[in-house]
């Protein structure tokens, strides 16, 4: 290690220590230990351009151990990204671009939001999958416009989390040779040495998954790190785990190797002692030697040359393959192809009753014909979820351009992999499972909503209507739980036409959406008589108005229970009770409408309201009001045919009619 290299690396340590100390909050020990690896990555290996952070053929770098955010912020600042010294000084403060854990879209150079351990490494698998998919579709002999690696820096905690097991197994099976995980093997977690909680042989574990494993025994040995990364990049048939042995808070006389350095400031005295121990030229907080700054700027100059070279290759490619180039640029920009909506089949006049999952499957086929980068599958449930793209190849190592993804029984990983594919760009991902198993995916779904990524979740078997599988598989609280996630779009269509419209909305949405789809057949709604299904775009709409146009009661429903509401309306109207039926397939979209529109659909003066949904009634009070009634299921289900369950649990036309009558004549 040369003097200038040491000075540049110590600058990362100093900025990390000082920022955590000034904030009086954070994790200094890991950035101090990983500063040398950060230097080797950013200086010698990472294909990145600080002046153009969104360059399509850049390497992706994921800091999965997001608590070590000051490592990333220091590297971004020093290498020339738009992260200033003032930003470093305002670490973890209100309005700062340097939050406690990295956030996608908030800080230039941050590829994904990390913090929940295991999510970052799992998302990196999705990034590597997307890279390989694009390379397989667009690269031509002598014309490689997609040719980059995905790196993830992870901790002991990342590898303990179960999601890392699922993701690593999938990556090994997929033979993602351009995926490199660097494991910070410091053997420290918050509670102490890792031997308190684990005795796993990680090397054997990853070899069993089909990974290549290399070791670096000294976290300060730059040449060993360099050689390990070179070896990892030469391995094209397997992903690589670099086992990097480090000492947390390396350089600190009093805190090196101490678990306390994981999540607490070192203290001003210990920082001064550390700077002296490192031989750092100044004790002044946030001081970086101008020579070190100039050395770090080589990253920016190198990045500009790489970007220019890639643009030149793309220009030649555009001349040789103009159609492919146009398609590539559209895909990486996130634009949907012109006329993609034409692929959605017209389901307004279906003749036979069917489940909304089956209607969704038909829409997927139509969309896939118009959107060539629509890629997805399910967690081993495609025959039930109807997510397989007919005629498309499987997305596997020997068919990298396939469009049917097989995630296996790995919902945890599937959610994160979908996020990674979306974050990489160029691919429009979707994934399916049963609604009840969305619980396994909630951390990834939450991150998708936080990042605003356009991922579509196909959740079938959305109620007790799935029948005999019983309460373990019958979602009761799941709609309410998912509706509570900010920025997550709920879509529970009630017939074929609403299902088609829901997919259109999901594809247009700049954020994640989930479809809640039935296993059982739903009622056919005559759209020649009833309101058109594009009312779904507003979340809630008047499906059927009361005879005479002045209702005395409103019935509300979503999904498969919309048919119950319509039958109840017929009964009430026959008894002389003017009844309006409101379809409410998306609470989120309805909330986004103007107050005047919502009041037209649900007049505040009309308090006789009844909701019906085969799920918990929690949350429906927002729409039925304090004087309304909800017909639902505030307990777990049972094993029996669907029609028996609806009858036994009182989710029936009779129950809806009775609730309405009780409101009108208490």
C-alpha positions in Angstrom: 0.0 0.0 0.0 1.5 3.3 -1.1 1.4 6.4 1.1 -1.2 8.1 -1.2 -3.3 5.0 -1.1 -3.2 4.9 2.7 -4.0 8.5 2.9 -7.0 8.1 0.5 -8.3 5.1 2.5 -7.9 6.8 5.8 -9.9 9.7 4.5 -12.8 7.3 4.2 -12.3 6.2 7.8 -12.0 9.7 9.1 -15.1 11.0 7.3 -17.1 8.0 8.6 -15.9 8.4 12.2 -16.5 12.2 12.2 -19.9 12.1 10.5 -21.2 9.5 13.0 -19.8 11.5 15.9 -21.3 14.7 14.7 -24.7 13.0 14.3 -24.2 11.2 17.6 -25.8 8.3 15.8 -24.7 5.7 13.4 -22.3 2.8 12.7 -18.6 3.7 12.4 -16.9 0.4 12.9 -17.8 -1.3 9.6 -16.9 1.7 7.4 -13.5 1.8 9.1 -12.9 -1.9 8.4 -14.2 -1.8 4.9 -12.5 1.4 3.7 -9.7 -0.6 1.9 -12.1 -2.8 0.0 -14.1 0.3 -0.9 -11.0 1.9 -2.3 -10.1 -1.2 -4.3 -13.6 -1.5 -5.7 -14.1 2.2 -6.6 -10.6 2.7 -7.9 -9.7 -0.5 -9.7 -12.8 -2.5 -10.5 -16.1 -0.7 -10.4 -17.3 0.5 -13.8 -18.9 3.8 -12.7 -19.1 7.4 -13.7 -19.7 9.9 -10.9 -20.8 12.5 -13.5 -23.4 10.1 -14.9 -24.7 7.9 -12.1 -27.4 6.4 -14.3 -25.1 5.2 -17.2 -26.8 2.0 -18.3 -23.7 -0.2 -18.6 -22.3 0.8 -15.2 -21.5 -1.9 -12.7 -24.1 -2.1 -9.9 -22.9 -1.8 -6.3 -25.2 -2.7 -3.5 -24.3 -1.9 0.1 -26.4 -4.7 1.6 -25.1 -3.9 5.1 -26.9 -0.5 4.9 -26.0 0.4 8.4 -22.5 1.1 7.1 -23.9 3.9 5.0 -21.1 6.3 5.8 -18.8 4.0 3.9 -20.9 4.5 0.8 -21.4 8.2 1.3 -17.6 8.8 1.9 -16.8 6.8 -1.3 -19.4 8.7 -3.3 -18.2 12.1 -2.0 -14.5 11.5 -2.5 -14.9 9.9 -6.0 -16.8 12.8 -7.4 -20.5 12.1 -7.1 -22.8 15.0 -6.2 -22.4 14.4 -2.5 -20.8 17.4 -0.9 -18.8 17.8 2.3 -21.8 19.6 3.8 -23.9 16.6 3.0 -21.4 14.4 4.9 -21.5 16.8 7.8 -25.3 16.6 7.8 -25.4 12.8 8.0 -28.7 11.5 9.4 -30.2 15.0 9.7 -33.5 16.4 8.4 -33.5 17.0 4.6 -30.0 15.6 4.2 -29.1 13.4 1.1 -27.1 11.2 3.5 -29.8 9.4 5.6 -29.1 6.8 8.2 -29.5 4.0 5.6 -29.0 4.4 1.9 -32.2 5.3 0.0 -32.6 4.9 -3.8 -33.5 8.1 -5.6 -32.4 10.2 -2.6 -28.6 10.2 -3.1 -26.7 10.1 -6.4 -24.9 6.8 -6.8 -27.1 4.8 -4.4 -28.5 1.8 -6.5 -31.1 0.6 -3.9 -32.5 1.2 -0.5 -30.9 -1.1 2.0 -31.1 -1.5 5.7 -33.2 -4.5 6.4 -30.5 -7.1 6.3 -30.5 -9.7 3.5 -32.7 -7.5 1.2 -29.7 -5.9 -0.5 -28.0 -9.2 -1.5 -31.3 -10.6 -2.7 -31.9 -7.5 -4.8 -28.4 -7.9 -6.3 -29.5 -11.3 -7.7 -32.3 -9.5 -9.5 -29.9 -7.0 -10.9 -27.6 -9.7 -12.2 -30.6 -11.5 -13.8 -31.7 -8.4 -15.5 -28.1 -7.7 -16.8 -27.9 -11.2 -18.2 -31.4 -11.0 -19.8 -30.5 -7.7 -21.6 -27.2 -9.0 -22.7 -28.8 -12.2 -24.1 -31.4 -10.1 -26.0 -29.2 -7.3 -27.4 -25.5 -8.3 -27.5 -24.2 -9.4 -30.9 -20.7 -10.8 -31.7 -18.3 -7.9 -31.5 -21.1 -5.6 -30.2 -21.5 -5.9 -26.5 -23.6 -3.0 -25.2 -24.5 -4.8 -22.0 -21.5 -6.1 -20.2 -21.2 -5.3 -16.5 -21.0 -6.9 -13.0 -23.1 -6.6 -9.9 -21.3 -6.3 -6.6 -22.9 -6.6 -3.2 -21.1 -5.9 0.1 -22.7 -7.8 2.9 -22.3 -8.5 6.6 -22.6 -11.5 8.9 -26.2 -10.3 9.6 -27.0 -10.4 5.9 -25.9 -14.0 5.6 -27.8 -14.9 8.8 -31.1 -13.6 7.4 -33.1 -16.4 5.8 -33.7 -14.4 2.6 -30.0 -14.6 1.8 -30.2 -18.4 1.7 -33.1 -18.3 -0.8 -31.4 -15.7 -2.9 -28.0 -17.4 -2.9 -29.5 -20.7 -3.9 -31.4 -19.1 -6.8 -28.2 -17.3 -7.9 -26.2 -20.5 -7.9 -28.9 -22.4 -9.8 -29.0 -19.6 -12.4 -25.2 -19.6 -12.7 -25.0 -15.8 -12.4 -21.3 -15.5 -13.2 -21.4 -11.7 -13.1 -22.6 -11.6 -9.5 -20.0 -11.0 -6.8 -20.8 -10.8 -3.1 -18.1 -9.6 -0.7 -18.7 -10.8 2.8 -17.3 -8.7 5.6 -16.3 -11.6 7.8 -15.6 -9.6 11.0 -17.5 -12.0 13.2 -19.3 -9.3 15.1 -22.9 -8.4 15.6 -24.6 -6.1 18.0 -24.7 -8.7 20.8 -21.1 -9.7 20.4 -19.1 -12.4 18.6 -21.1 -14.3 16.0 -20.3 -17.6 17.8 -23.1 -16.7 20.1 -25.6 -17.3 17.4 -24.1 -19.3 14.5 -21.6 -21.9 13.7 -22.4 -22.2 10.0 -19.6 -23.0 7.6 -20.4 -20.3 5.0 -17.8 -21.5 2.5 -19.4 -25.0 2.4 -22.9 -23.5 2.3 -22.1 -21.4 -0.7 -20.2 -24.1 -2.5 -23.3 -26.3 -2.0 -25.3 -23.6 -3.7 -23.0 -23.7 -6.7 -20.9 -20.6 -5.9 -17.2 -20.0 -6.4 -15.6 -19.0 -3.1 -12.3 -17.0 -2.7 -10.6 -15.7 0.5 -8.9 -12.5 1.5 -7.4 -13.1 4.9 -6.4 -9.5 5.6 -8.9 -6.6 5.2 -6.0 -4.2 4.6 -4.2 -6.2 1.9 -5.1 -4.2 -1.3 -3.3 -6.6 -3.6 -5.0 -9.7 -2.2 -8.4 -7.9 -2.7 -7.5 -6.9 -6.2 -6.5 -10.5 -7.1 -9.6 -11.9 -5.5 -11.9 -9.6 -7.5 -10.0 -10.4 -10.7 -10.5 -14.1 -10.0 -14.2 -13.5 -9.3 -14.6 -11.7 -12.7 -12.8 -14.5 -14.5 -15.3 -17.0 -13.1 -18.2 -16.8 -15.7 -20.2 -19.9 -14.8 -20.8 -19.3 -11.1 -21.4 -16.4 -8.8 -18.6 -15.6 -6.4 -18.4 -15.1 -2.7 -15.3 -13.2 -1.6 -14.7 -14.0 2.1 -13.0 -10.8 3.4 -11.6 -11.1 6.9 -11.7 -7.8 8.7 -11.5 -6.2 12.1 -14.4 -3.9 13.0 -13.2 -0.3 13.8 -9.7 -1.2 12.5 -7.2 1.5 13.5 -8.9 2.5 16.7 -6.7 1.7 19.7 -9.5 1.3 22.1 -12.4 0.0 19.9 -10.9 -2.3 17.3 -12.7 -5.6 17.5 -15.2 -4.3 20.0 -18.9 -4.9 19.3 -19.7 -1.5 20.6 -18.1 0.0 17.5 -20.9 -1.5 15.4 -23.6 0.9 16.4 -22.3 3.8 18.5 -20.0 6.8 17.9 -16.4 6.2 19.0 -16.3 9.4 21.1 -14.1 12.5 20.4 -11.2 11.3 22.4 -11.1 7.9 20.7 -11.4 9.5 17.3 -8.4 11.7 18.1 -6.5 8.6 19.3 -7.5 6.8 16.1 -6.3 9.5 13.8 -2.9 9.6 15.7 -2.7 5.9 15.5 -3.3 6.0 11.7 -0.7 8.7 11.4 -3.4 11.0 9.8 -2.1 14.5 9.1 -4.8 16.4 10.9 -7.1 16.0 13.9 -9.6 18.5 12.5 -13.0 16.9 11.9 -13.8 16.1 8.2 -10.3 17.1 7.1 -9.1 15.5 3.8 -5.7 16.1 2.4 -5.9 17.8 -1.0 -3.5 15.2 -2.4 -5.9 12.5 -1.4 -8.8 14.3 -2.9 -7.0 14.6 -6.2 -6.1 10.9 -6.1 -9.8 10.1 -5.6 -10.8 12.2 -8.6 -9.1 9.6 -10.8 -12.4 7.7 -10.4 -14.3 10.4 -12.1 -11.8 10.7 -15.0 -11.8 7.0 -15.4 -15.6 6.9 -15.4 -15.9 9.5 -18.0 -13.6 7.6 -20.3 -15.7 4.4 -19.8 -18.9 6.2 -20.5 -17.5 7.8 -23.7 -16.2 4.4 -24.9 -19.6 2.8 -24.2 -21.4 5.6 -26.1 -19.1 5.1 -29.0 -19.9 1.4 -29.0 -23.6 2.1 -28.8 -23.4 4.5 -31.7 -21.8 1.8 -33.9 -24.4 -0.7 -32.6 -27.1 1.8 -33.5 -25.8 1.9 -37.1 -25.5 -1.9 -37.4 -28.7 -2.8 -35.6 -31.0 0.2 -35.6 -34.2 -1.6 -34.6 -32.5 -3.4 -31.7 -30.9 -0.2 -30.5 -34.2 1.7 -30.5 -35.8 -1.2 -28.5 -32.8 -1.3 -26.1 -33.0 2.5 -25.4 -36.7 2.3 -24.9 -36.4 -0.6 -22.4 -33.6 1.0 -20.3 -35.5 4.3 -20.2 -38.6 2.5 -18.8 -40.9 3.5 -21.6 -43.6 1.1 -22.6 -43.9 0.4 -26.3 -46.3 2.4 -28.4 -49.6 0.8 -28.6 -49.0 -1.6 -25.7 -52.6 -1.1 -24.5 -53.8 -2.9 -27.7 -52.5 -6.1 -26.2 -55.0 -6.1 -23.5 -57.9 -8.2 -24.6 -61.5 -6.8 -24.6 -63.1 -8.5 -21.6 -66.2 -6.3 -21.4 -68.6 -8.9 -22.9 -67.5 -12.3 -21.6 -70.1 -15.1 -22.0 -68.9 -17.6 -19.3 -68.2 -17.0 -15.7 -64.6 -17.5 -14.6 -62.1 -16.7 -11.8 -60.3 -13.3 -12.0 -57.0 -15.2 -11.8 -57.9 -16.8 -15.2 -58.9 -13.4 -16.7 -55.6 -12.1 -15.4 -53.7 -14.9 -17.2 -55.4 -13.9 -20.4 -54.3 -10.3 -20.0 -50.8 -11.4 -19.2 -50.6 -13.2 -22.6 -51.9 -10.1 -24.4 -49.5 -7.8 -22.7 -46.5 -10.1 -23.3 -47.1 -9.9 -27.0 -46.8 -6.1 -26.9 -44.3 -5.6 -24.2 -41.2 -7.7 -25.0 -39.5 -7.0 -21.7 -42.4 -8.2 -19.5 -40.7 -10.9 -17.5 -42.0 -12.8 -14.6 -43.3 -16.0 -13.1 -44.2 -17.3 -9.7 -43.0 -19.0 -6.5 -43.7 -22.5 -8.0 -47.4 -21.6 -8.5 -47.8 -20.6 -12.1 -50.5 -23.2 -12.8 -52.5 -21.6 -10.1 -51.4 -18.0 -10.5 -51.7 -18.2 -14.3 -48.5 -16.2 -14.6 -46.6 -18.3 -17.3 -46.2 -16.5 -20.6 -47.3 -19.0 -23.2 -44.8 -19.9 -25.8 -42.0 -18.1 -24.0 -38.8 -19.8 -22.9 -37.9 -20.3 -19.3 -35.5 -17.8 -17.7 -32.6 -20.1 -17.0 -28.8 -20.2 -17.4 -29.0 -21.9 -20.8 -31.8 -19.7 -22.0 -30.9 -16.3 -20.5 -33.4 -14.4 -22.7 -36.3 -16.4 -21.4 -39.3 -14.6 -20.0 -40.8 -17.2 -17.6 -39.0 -16.9 -14.3 -39.0 -19.9 -11.9 -38.3 -18.6 -8.4 -39.0 -21.9 -6.7 -40.7 -21.9 -3.3 -38.9 -18.8 -2.3 -41.3 -15.9 -1.8 -38.9 -14.0 0.4 -36.3 -14.0 -2.4 -38.8 -13.5 -5.2 -40.0 -10.2 -3.8 -36.5 -8.9 -3.5 -35.3 -10.3 -6.9 -38.2 -8.5 -8.6 -37.1 -5.3 -6.9 -33.6 -5.8 -8.2 -34.7 -6.5 -11.7 -36.8 -3.3 -11.7 -33.9 -1.3 -10.2 -31.5 -2.5 -12.8 -33.8 -1.3 -15.5 -34.7 -2.7 -18.9 -37.0 -5.3 -17.5 -40.6 -5.0 -16.4 -41.0 -7.7 -13.7 -44.0 -9.4 -12.2 -44.3 -12.3 -9.8 -47.1 -14.4 -8.4 -48.1 -16.4 -5.3 -51.1 -16.9 -3.1 -52.3 -13.8 -1.3 -51.7 -15.4 2.1 -48.0 -15.8 1.2 -47.6 -12.1 0.7 -46.6 -12.2 4.3 -43.3 -13.8 3.2 -42.7 -10.9 0.8 -43.7 -8.0 3.0 -40.2 -6.6 3.6 -39.5 -6.6 -0.2 -43.0 -5.2 -1.0 -42.4 -2.4 1.5 -39.1 -1.5 0.0 -40.7 -1.5 -3.5 -43.2 1.0 -2.2 -40.5 3.1 -0.5 -38.5 3.2 -3.7 -41.5 3.6 -6.0 -40.5 0.7 -8.3 -43.1 -0.5 -10.9 -43.3 -4.1 -9.8 -46.6 -6.0 -10.2 -47.6 -8.7 -7.7 -50.1 -11.3 -8.8 -51.8 -12.6 -5.6 -54.4 -15.2 -6.3 -56.6 -17.3 -4.0 -57.6 -14.0 -2.4 -60.2 -15.1 0.2 -62.0 -17.9 1.9 -63.3 -18.6 -1.7 -60.2 -20.8 -2.2 -62.1 -23.3 -0.2 -60.9 -26.7 1.1 -57.2 -25.7 1.7 -58.5 -24.2 5.0 -57.5 -21.3 7.2 -53.7 -21.7 6.7 -54.2 -20.7 3.1 -57.2 -18.4 3.4 -56.2 -14.8 3.7 -58.3 -12.8 6.1 -56.1 -9.9 7.3 -53.9 -9.6 4.2 -55.9 -7.1 2.2 -56.0 -4.7 5.2 -52.3 -5.2 5.9 -51.3 -4.5 2.3 -53.7 -1.5 1.9 -51.9 0.0 4.9 -48.5 0.2 3.0 -47.9 3.7 1.7 -47.5 4.0 -2.1 -48.6 0.4 -2.7 -51.5 0.2 -5.1 -54.2 -2.3 -4.2 -56.3 -3.7 -7.1 -59.0 -6.2 -6.4 -61.1 -6.5 -9.6 -64.6 -7.9 -9.5 -65.1 -9.2 -13.0 -63.3 -9.8 -16.3 -63.5 -6.1 -17.4 -62.2 -4.8 -14.2 -59.3 -7.3 -14.3 -58.2 -6.0 -17.7 -58.5 -2.4 -16.5 -56.5 -3.2 -13.4 -53.6 -4.5 -15.4 -53.6 -1.3 -17.5 -53.4 0.8 -14.4 -50.7 -1.4 -12.9 -48.5 -1.1 -16.0 -49.0 2.7 -16.1 -48.2 3.1 -12.4 -44.9 4.5 -11.3 -44.8 2.3 -8.3 -45.7 -1.2 -7.1 -49.2 -2.7 -7.5 -50.8 -5.9 -6.3 -53.6 -7.8 -7.9 -55.9 -9.7 -5.5 -57.5 -12.3 -7.6 -60.0 -15.1 -7.0 -59.7 -18.8 -7.3 -63.5 -19.2 -7.6 -65.6 -18.0 -10.5 -67.1 -14.5 -10.1 -70.4 -13.1 -11.4 -70.7 -11.8 -14.9 -71.5 -8.1 -14.8 -73.4 -6.9 -17.9 -71.3 -3.8 -18.9 -73.9 -2.9 -21.5 -76.2 -2.0 -18.6 -73.8 -1.2 -15.8 -71.1 1.5 -15.7 -67.9 0.8 -17.7 -65.0 -0.8 -16.0 -62.7 2.1 -16.6 -64.2 3.5 -13.4 -61.6 1.3 -11.7 -59.1 4.0 -12.6 -60.7 6.2 -10.0 -60.6 3.4 -7.4 -64.3 3.5 -6.7 -67.2 4.2 -8.9 -71.0 3.9 -9.1 -71.5 0.5 -10.7 -75.3 0.5 -10.6 -77.4 3.4 -9.6 -80.7 3.2 -7.7 -83.9 3.1 -9.6 -85.0 6.7 -9.9 -81.5 8.0 -9.3 -81.9 8.8 -5.6 -80.6 6.0 -3.4 -81.5 5.5 0.2 -78.8 2.9 0.8 -75.3 2.2 -0.7 -73.8 -1.2 -1.0 -70.0 -1.4 -1.5 -67.9 -4.3 -2.4 -64.6 -5.3 -4.1 -63.6 -8.4 -6.0 -65.7 -11.6 -5.9 -68.2 -10.0 -3.5 -69.3 -7.5 -6.1 -71.7 -10.1 -7.4 -73.2 -10.5 -3.9 -73.8 -6.8 -3.7 -75.5 -6.8 -7.1 -77.8 -9.6 -6.0 -78.6 -7.8 -2.8 -79.4 -4.7 -4.8 -82.0 -6.6 -6.9 -83.7 -7.8 -3.7 -83.8 -4.4 -2.1 -85.0 -2.7 -5.2 -87.7 -5.3 -5.6 -88.8 -4.4 -2.0 -88.9 -0.7 -3.0 -85.6 0.3 -1.5 -83.6 2.5 -4.0 -80.1 1.0 -3.8 -76.8 2.1 -5.3 -73.9 -0.3 -5.7 -70.4 1.1 -5.5 -67.4 -1.0 -6.8 -64.4 -0.2 -4.7 -61.5 -2.2 -6.2 -58.8 0.2 -5.1 -58.8 2.1 -1.9 -55.5 3.8 -2.8 -56.9 5.2 -6.1 -60.1 6.3 -4.5 -58.2 8.2 -1.8 -56.3 10.0 -4.6 -59.5 11.4 -6.1 -60.8 14.8 -5.3 -63.1 15.2 -2.4 -65.9 16.3 -4.7 -65.7 13.1 -6.7 -65.6 10.9 -3.6 -68.6 12.8 -2.3 -70.5 12.1 -5.5 -69.9 8.4 -5.1 -70.4 8.3 -1.4 -72.6 11.4 -0.4 -71.8 12.4 3.2 -75.5 12.8 3.9 -76.3 9.2 2.9 -75.2 7.3 6.0 -77.0 4.0 5.2 -74.0 2.1 3.8 -73.1 -1.6 3.8 -69.8 -3.1 2.7 -69.2 -6.7 1.8 -65.8 -8.3 1.5 -64.7 -11.9 2.3 -61.9 -10.6 4.6 -61.5 -8.7 7.8 -63.8 -5.6 8.1 -60.9 -3.6 9.5 -60.6 -0.4 7.6 -64.0 -0.4 6.0 -65.2 2.0 8.6 -63.5 4.7 6.5 -66.0 4.1 3.8 -69.2 2.9 5.6 -68.9 5.6 8.3 -69.8 5.3 12.0 -73.4 4.5 11.2 -72.8 1.9 8.5 -72.3 -1.9 8.6 -69.7 -4.3 7.3 -70.3 -7.8 6.2 -67.0 -9.7 6.4 -64.9 -12.1 8.3 -63.2 -11.0 11.5 -61.8 -14.5 12.4 -60.0 -17.2 10.6 -61.6 -19.5 8.0 -62.1 -23.2 7.8 -61.7 -26.1 5.4 -64.8 -26.7 3.3 -66.0 -25.9 -0.2 -66.2 -22.2 -0.9 -70.0 -21.9 -1.1 -70.3 -23.7 2.3 -67.9 -21.3 3.8 -69.7 -18.2 2.5 -72.9 -19.5 3.9 -71.6 -20.6 7.2 -69.7 -17.4 7.8 -72.6 -15.3 6.8 -71.2 -13.6 3.7 -74.4 -13.9 1.8 -77.0 -12.0 -0.1 -79.3 -12.4 2.9 -76.8 -11.0 5.2 -76.2 -7.9 3.1 -79.9 -7.3 2.6 -80.5 -7.7 6.3 -77.8 -5.3 7.2 -79.2 -2.7 4.8 -82.7 -3.1 6.2 -81.5 -2.8 9.8 -79.9 0.5 8.9 -83.1 1.8 7.3 -85.4 0.5 9.9 -83.4 0.0 13.1 
